[in-house]
């Protein structure tokens, strides 16, 4: 049974026989009053924990991982390879087009339909598009397909040379003609909410039974050739078992337009946090961190090795550093390759132990200020692709490397590749100032304006909700 989280949940207690140590000092917020506080990431008998003490509300602890040393290694590696400079400029922006929605999700991060917030004027997007180059623009929040001018927004994004990415609950995408219009306007990729095949769980999370409409949306996206990411909100004890089911669905031969799966751990934001404040802790115990999702994935998918996922993420973090790409520690990845013999995890096709050794050398060079650290890493990774074990996927890995540099447009991800992400949103329980500084998404909204870190924007929004 997972430890409960949330402001009304009991705090996890360490096992007495594991010596406590500090991994990193940072800043966090009190989950109750949202005051910023000194904090520590520690490892003890609970695992890896983000801990802080509020003078008014006492100790608050967010369990980051039950595998303390596993998390501590990735945490230390991430910040070591990013230690020589401030975060790169933000190149991926959430554009919160409207706070209206055609659903009333009990877990809505935006508390859609509860406040009289005007839609975002088009002028705000035009300013953003003119100020920066080579961005991914995430058209979302709460439900962008309710905007009658959505196609105009998409055309402006594409005309300015940016990636147009649509995030949607999929209800309107059940209409094939509407999907055609979006493609004609220039939508390059769609991030589709798809929380599994259990419609009772869909109703608990979204307030409606949505499976038939979402399956129709997947079919329409396939028929129109639009690259798709399935975003699966996972709530502990509710739809965790759907992780393996959705994974196998994405790997069906007819679904090779699905280039990515994002397993998103439920967090205490918006409507879910409001319910917790009111004393309904039903969602608090269901909040999950990326490492929880990795554990469930390993349990439900044959042939997946947790150590290989750890090694792959070290390589991913090293590349982010070398290519000066801004992404978050709370977003971790795995890679699966569709082959004639069936899906193969990347560890079956490349020598991840050899790659890890190259990444460890890169870490040491960065820490001592070696100016050749980045070219040496890239050369070592290129050489690993020449290993006989890696030749069958070497060219595709080079392409993914180039896409990581340029914004990871799913439309250009090879169809044999399936990216798997284990992610979460920053909320008052897990917000860590160091992590949020590297948030891979900025935000543009009516109520918050331009913010470089989506994690910071989440906390600011919760403060506005609390004040209101």
C-alpha angles and dihedrals in degrees: 000000000000119000111256121249133193133082093283095048126097115256118251115253124218123243108252096230098059117085113232119234135175116242098181141345117229143138128274137165134250105255090220107044098016093228112153114246143177109269143179136212104221137178119217138129091308093058122244112347137183104218135183138157125227115203089223105034104028131222120356121188129188114197105224096181140348085218096072100178092044091056093041091055093053092042092051093044094050095053095040093057091045095044099099100066145016118270115288119254115284114261101171119068132186107216108202099209099176140355090216123099142181089227132056101215115191087217098046110152090204099045085233119205092014100095135043097244117157121232118264111267116240090236091071092059093045090056092050092048092052096048100055138036133222099014135157109230113205107203103202150110129121101351113324095190088073088070109095089204094054093113090053089052091051093050091051092050092051094043089056091054099254134126113261109215122179122206113194146155087234100234095123091040088069083078107083094201091055091051089051090053092051091051092049090051089055110263104163102182137013127210103205124195105235113164097176141274099292105100092191088060089046089055092048092051102032105021093240143065103255109162099105093048093047093050088051089051091052089051093049092049089050093049091049092046096238115156110240140203117196111216110203116191104207120203117192113251092006112069105352089118089064092071093084093039094054091044092055091045091054090052096056109121093243091054100064088123085074100091099167143030119200115194103199118195114225112254136192102257135124114343095006092054092043089057090049092051089051090054101261103124095175093118097035093078090049098060113119137193125215093262090057088055092049090053092052091046092052090049094050103037121066119229098020117133120202091212090054090053089051092049092047091052092051088055090046092051091047091053091048089055096045094046094042094238119154115229136145134258087224090064111076128172149204130189129220126188123212108224135171087257093052135269116335124194112232091249089068092057106038134038100253093177090059090046091050090054090054090049091051090052089050090053092052092048093049091050092054093044099249107175090206094055095104100046090045091053093049091048091050092049091048090051091051088059089062092061110113090240091058104041096095092061101026097103092047092050089052088052091051089050090054091047091051088056094048102041108283098262103195090211088072099043109113111257091234090063126085115189113207119198130192105198147154139191123246112254133164090276099056106019108133117182093218093050094044091052087067095043109151094220133057122196141228117192141150094245099039106028118203115352124174094209123050088199091059089046090056092055092045090051092051089051090053091049090050093047091050 
